Amino acid sequence: MLEGEIIKFYRQKAGLTQEQLGKGICTLSYVSKIERGQTACSSEIIELLSERLHINIKEEIGRLENMENHLHRWHKAIIMKKIKEIEETYNDLENIPMIVFSKYAVLYKLLQARYFIIKEYFEKTFTILQHVQKDYPTLSPFEKNLLYHVWGIYYLCNCITSKNENHQKAIKILRKINKDEYGNLEYQYDLALAYYCIDSKVMAYAYAEKALRHFRETNNSLMAIATEALLLLQIGNDLHLDLEELTESYQNLIYQSELLHAPEKKGMLLNNLGFEHFKRKNYTSAYKYYKEALRMSEKASLSYLNRLFNCVESSFEGKLQPKKGLLKKAQEGALLAKQLKNHFYQLVFKLLILRIENKSEQYYSFLEKDVLPYFQLTEHTRYINKYAKELYDYYSRLEHHEKVAQISKLLIK
């Protein structure tokens, strides 16, 4: 009986005993039976108990009865990346305090964890996921697979903020998902992205194609754009590909983003397009796209740090700005990375500062002693290869054969 669950919740919240709640209205045993759903109590008694608890019982019943539909609508909004609807539904659910004591508590907590990932509140996400694993040992098949999915997204999004998280963990846990039990094939995009990040091109492309089919079938236009962007990154690895043709493909996706009023997708595409020009040493165009993407980022965010770094690096490589201005921007990035407790960007901004200051010896010493060990610990394959190659070339020029032999082992791995 919903009335009993509601009355028990608000009685305990108010710090009242059953006897105190029922005083002058009904007996202690009668309150106990109401809360346990063991008696068909009169509407008059329920109203009197509700008044004492300062609640509108009809409104509370309505909220509970609509809770499941509310949660599934929230999940769909998260999948479809409908930011306004996500925020509105979150606020609505926050006004239902009983939700965390209902049979929908796990679903709510897991969706809340996904919401916090969107907000980049990774510590809150981690706390919720740990709580679910500890306090809810028996999950429904859907909840179990949703838990895997949220852990996978957490590792994928948070892998550059903590030495304990990495893309390999994301892949391992996402591969546990049973698609028939879960039904949400959105996770295939996350697998594609994780494989892309460890430079597993074949697997990344295969899962991206599956994800794209799913998003088109479900009319998820925003995620279809994100998946096409991931496929373009795969195609862009071929440096012999016509850059003008590749740029046109990006511009088409940017136009679609504008039609969908999706500035976050436009910013991502501009940043990726800058990356394609940077790889081909077209630094002026790379800087132009990076700068436009940077303007579309919230300052205290990972995307802002990433795009700021890209702007400064492309400007430095292309000699587009005076060193004094570049140094100031790089120091701004290092400070923000410290404020956000982001070790990854603290390291790469320090490397960039040493390059701008032309402190070659300090640069390679820091690279060898601090940066490369961090990327080995976090299994950042892409960055291990990049920086190990730099060290290899540096020690080769110095004819330091012992160091060359050590670093060559990393490149072979």
C-alpha positions in Angstrom: 0.0 0.0 0.0 1.6 3.3 -1.2 0.0 5.3 1.6 1.8 3.2 4.2 5.2 3.5 2.5 4.8 7.3 2.3 3.6 7.8 5.8 6.5 5.6 7.2 9.1 7.6 5.2 7.9 11.0 6.3 7.3 9.9 9.9 11.0 8.7 10.1 12.1 11.9 8.3 10.3 14.0 10.9 11.9 12.0 13.7 8.5 10.8 15.2 7.7 7.4 16.7 4.6 5.6 15.6 2.9 6.4 18.9 3.7 10.2 18.5 2.3 10.2 15.0 -0.9 8.5 15.9 -1.5 10.3 19.2 -5.1 11.6 19.2 -5.8 10.0 15.8 -5.3 6.2 16.1 -3.4 3.6 18.2 0.3 2.7 17.8 -0.7 -0.7 16.5 -3.0 0.8 13.9 -0.1 3.1 12.6 2.1 0.1 12.4 -0.4 -1.9 10.4 -0.9 1.1 8.0 2.8 1.4 7.4 3.2 -2.3 6.7 0.1 -2.3 4.4 -1.7 -4.8 6.6 -5.0 -2.9 7.0 -7.5 -1.1 4.8 -7.5 2.2 6.7 -10.0 4.9 6.3 -9.3 7.9 4.1 -10.0 10.2 7.1 -7.3 8.6 9.2 -4.8 8.9 6.3 -5.7 12.5 5.8 -5.2 13.3 9.5 -1.8 11.5 9.6 -0.8 13.3 6.4 -1.7 16.7 7.9 0.4 16.0 11.0 3.3 15.2 8.7 2.7 18.3 6.5 2.3 16.3 3.3 -0.3 16.1 0.5 -0.8 12.4 0.3 -2.5 12.5 -3.1 0.4 14.4 -4.6 2.9 11.9 -3.0 1.0 8.9 -4.4 1.0 10.5 -7.8 4.7 11.0 -7.8 5.4 7.4 -6.8 3.0 6.0 -9.4 4.7 8.0 -12.2 8.2 7.3 -10.9 9.1 4.5 -13.3 8.0 6.4 -16.4 9.8 9.4 -15.1 13.0 7.5 -14.7 12.8 5.9 -18.2 12.1 9.3 -19.7 15.2 10.6 -18.0 17.3 7.7 -19.3 16.1 8.3 -22.8 16.9 12.1 -22.5 20.4 11.2 -21.4 20.9 8.8 -24.3 19.5 11.3 -26.8 21.7 14.1 -25.2 18.7 16.4 -24.6 20.4 18.7 -22.1 17.4 20.8 -21.2 15.2 17.8 -20.6 17.9 16.1 -18.6 18.2 19.1 -16.3 14.5 19.5 -15.9 13.9 15.9 -15.1 16.8 15.8 -12.6 15.2 18.7 -10.8 11.8 17.0 -10.8 13.3 13.8 -9.4 15.2 15.6 -6.7 11.8 16.7 -5.4 10.8 13.1 -4.7 12.8 12.3 -1.6 11.1 8.9 -1.3 12.8 7.7 -4.5 15.9 6.6 -2.8 13.9 4.2 -0.5 11.6 2.9 -3.3 12.1 -0.2 -5.5 13.5 2.2 -8.2 16.3 3.4 -6.0 19.1 1.5 -7.9 17.8 2.7 -11.3 17.7 6.3 -10.0 21.2 6.1 -8.5 22.7 4.7 -11.7 21.0 7.4 -13.9 22.2 10.0 -11.4 25.7 8.7 -11.8 25.4 9.1 -15.6 24.1 12.6 -15.0 27.1 13.5 -12.9 29.4 12.2 -15.6 27.8 14.7 -18.0 28.4 17.4 -15.4 32.0 16.1 -15.0 31.4 15.5 -11.3 33.5 12.3 -11.4 34.0 12.0 -7.6 30.2 11.9 -7.1 29.9 9.3 -9.9 32.5 7.1 -8.3 30.8 7.3 -4.8 27.4 6.4 -6.3 28.8 3.4 -8.2 30.7 2.1 -5.2 27.6 2.5 -3.1 25.4 0.5 -5.6 27.9 -2.3 -5.8 28.2 -2.5 -2.0 24.6 -2.1 -0.9 22.7 -3.8 -3.7 24.3 -7.2 -4.3 21.2 -8.5 -6.2 20.4 -6.4 -9.3 18.0 -7.1 -12.1 19.6 -8.0 -15.4 18.9 -4.5 -16.8 20.4 -2.8 -13.7 23.5 -5.0 -13.8 24.2 -4.1 -17.4 23.4 -0.4 -16.8 26.0 -0.6 -13.9 28.6 -2.0 -16.3 27.8 0.7 -18.8 28.1 3.6 -16.3 31.4 2.2 -15.0 32.6 2.0 -18.6 31.7 5.6 -19.3 33.2 6.6 -16.0 36.6 5.0 -16.8 36.5 6.3 -20.4 35.7 9.9 -19.4 37.8 10.0 -16.2 40.9 8.1 -17.5 43.0 11.3 -17.8 42.2 12.6 -14.4 43.4 9.8 -12.2 46.3 7.4 -12.5 44.0 4.5 -11.4 41.7 4.7 -14.3 42.3 3.9 -18.0 40.8 2.9 -21.3 41.6 -0.8 -20.9 39.4 -0.9 -17.8 36.6 0.7 -19.8 36.9 -1.9 -22.6 37.0 -4.8 -20.1 33.8 -3.7 -18.3 31.9 -2.6 -21.4 32.6 -6.1 -22.9 30.7 -7.6 -20.0 27.4 -6.1 -21.2 24.8 -8.5 -22.4 23.1 -6.6 -25.2 19.9 -8.8 -25.1 19.4 -8.2 -21.4 20.3 -4.5 -21.6 18.7 -3.5 -24.9 20.6 -0.2 -25.0 23.1 -0.6 -27.9 24.4 2.9 -27.2 27.3 1.3 -25.3 28.8 0.3 -28.7 29.8 3.9 -29.2 31.6 3.9 -25.9 33.5 0.7 -26.9 34.4 2.3 -30.2 35.8 5.4 -28.5 37.7 3.3 -25.9 39.3 1.2 -28.7 40.2 4.4 -30.6 41.9 5.7 -27.6 44.2 2.7 -27.3 44.9 2.9 -31.1 43.0 -0.3 -31.9 41.8 0.9 -35.3 40.0 -2.2 -36.5 37.9 -2.7 -33.3 37.2 1.0 -33.1 35.9 1.1 -36.7 33.8 -2.0 -36.3 32.0 -0.8 -33.1 31.6 2.7 -34.5 29.8 1.3 -37.6 27.5 -0.8 -35.3 26.8 2.2 -33.1 26.0 4.4 -36.1 23.4 1.9 -37.4 21.8 1.9 -34.0 21.7 5.7 -33.7 20.2 6.0 -37.2 17.6 3.4 -36.4 16.6 5.2 -33.1 16.7 8.7 -34.7 19.5 9.7 -32.3 20.9 12.5 -34.5 23.3 13.9 -32.0 25.0 10.6 -31.3 25.0 9.8 -35.0 27.0 13.0 -35.5 29.4 12.0 -32.7 29.8 8.5 -34.2 30.4 9.9 -37.7 33.0 12.2 -36.2 34.8 9.2 -34.6 34.8 7.4 -38.0 36.3 10.6 -39.6 39.1 10.4 -37.0 39.7 6.9 -38.2 39.7 7.9 -41.8 41.9 10.9 -41.0 44.7 8.6 -39.9 45.5 8.2 -43.6 47.7 11.3 -44.1 47.5 10.8 -47.8 43.8 11.5 -47.8 42.7 14.7 -49.5 42.5 17.3 -46.7 40.0 19.5 -48.6 37.7 16.5 -48.9 38.1 15.6 -45.2 37.4 19.2 -44.2 34.3 19.2 -46.3 33.0 16.1 -44.5 33.6 17.9 -41.2 31.9 21.0 -42.3 28.8 19.0 -43.3 28.6 17.6 -39.7 29.2 21.1 -38.3 26.2 22.3 -40.4 24.1 19.5 -39.1 25.1 20.4 -35.5 24.0 24.0 -36.1 20.6 22.8 -37.4 20.2 20.7 -34.3 21.2 23.6 -32.0 24.0 21.5 -30.6 27.0 23.8 -29.8 28.8 21.1 -27.8 28.9 18.9 -30.9 30.0 21.8 -33.1 32.8 22.5 -30.7 33.9 18.9 -30.7 33.9 18.8 -34.5 35.9 22.0 -34.8 38.4 20.7 -32.3 38.7 17.4 -34.3 39.1 19.3 -37.6 41.9 21.4 -36.0 43.5 18.1 -35.1 43.4 16.9 -38.7 45.1 20.1 -39.9 47.6 19.9 -37.1 48.7 16.4 -38.0 49.4 17.6 -41.5 51.4 20.6 -40.1 48.9 23.1 -41.4 49.2 25.1 -38.2 47.5 28.3 -39.2 44.2 26.4 -40.1 44.6 24.2 -37.0 44.9 27.2 -34.8 41.8 28.8 -36.4 39.6 25.8 -35.7 41.0 25.2 -32.3 40.4 28.8 -31.3 36.8 28.7 -32.5 36.3 25.4 -30.5 37.9 27.0 -27.4 35.4 29.9 -27.5 32.6 27.4 -27.3 33.9 25.7 -24.1 33.1 26.3 -20.5 36.3 27.5 -18.8 36.3 25.1 -15.8 36.0 22.0 -18.0 38.2 19.2 -19.5 37.2 20.3 -23.0 38.5 23.8 -22.3 41.8 22.5 -21.0 42.2 20.3 -24.1 41.3 23.0 -26.5 43.5 25.6 -24.8 46.4 23.2 -25.0 45.7 22.6 -28.7 45.6 26.3 -29.4 48.9 27.1 -27.7 50.6 24.1 -29.2 49.5 24.8 -32.8 50.4 28.5 -32.4 53.8 27.5 -31.0 54.5 25.0 -33.8 53.4 27.5 -36.5 55.2 30.4 -34.8 51.9 32.3 -35.0 52.3 34.4 -31.8 55.0 35.9 -29.7 56.5 33.5 -27.1 55.5 35.8 -24.2 51.8 35.5 -25.1 52.1 31.8 -25.6 53.9 31.3 -22.3 51.1 33.3 -20.5 48.4 31.1 -22.0 50.3 27.9 -21.2 50.7 29.0 -17.6 47.0 29.7 -17.5 46.3 26.2 -18.6 48.8 24.7 -16.0 47.1 26.7 -13.2 43.6 25.6 -14.3 44.7 22.0 -14.5 46.0 22.3 -10.9 42.8 23.8 -9.7 40.8 21.0 -11.4 43.3 18.4 -9.9 43.9 17.1 -13.4 47.3 15.5 -13.4 47.3 14.7 -17.1 47.1 18.3 -18.1 49.4 19.5 -15.4 52.1 17.3 -17.0 51.4 18.2 -20.6 51.2 21.9 -20.0 54.5 21.8 -18.1 56.0 20.1 -21.0 54.7 22.8 -23.3 56.0 25.5 -21.0 59.5 24.0 -21.1 59.3 23.9 -24.9 58.2 27.5 -25.2 61.0 28.5 -22.8 63.5 26.4 -24.9 64.7 24.5 -21.9 65.6 21.4 -23.9 67.5 19.5 -21.2 64.8 20.1 -18.5 62.2 19.1 -21.1 63.6 15.7 -21.8 64.5 15.0 -18.2 60.9 15.8 -17.1 59.6 13.7 -20.0 61.7 10.7 -19.0 61.3 10.8 -15.2 57.7 12.0 -14.8 55.7 12.1 -17.9 56.4 8.7 -19.5 56.1 6.7 -16.3 52.7 8.3 -15.7 51.5 7.3 -19.2 52.9 3.7 -18.6 51.0 3.5 -15.3 47.7 4.7 -16.9 48.3 2.6 -20.1 48.0 5.6 -22.4 49.2 3.8 -25.4 48.9 6.8 -27.8 51.0 9.0 -25.5 53.5 6.3 -24.6 54.2 5.9 -28.3 54.4 9.7 -28.9 56.7 10.6 -26.1 58.8 7.4 -26.2 59.5 8.3 -29.8 60.6 11.8 -28.8 63.0 10.4 -26.2 64.3 7.8 -28.6 65.1 10.4 -31.2 66.7 12.7 -28.6 69.0 10.0 -27.2 69.8 8.8 -30.7 71.1 12.3 -31.6 73.2 12.2 -28.4 74.4 8.7 -29.3 73.4 7.5 -25.8 73.0 3.9 -26.9 72.0 2.5 -23.5 69.1 4.9 -23.2 68.1 4.2 -26.8 68.0 0.5 -26.1 65.8 1.0 -23.0 63.3 3.2 -24.8 63.2 1.0 -27.9 61.6 -1.7 -25.6 58.7 0.6 -24.9 58.1 1.2 -28.6 58.2 -2.5 -29.4 55.6 -3.1 -26.7 
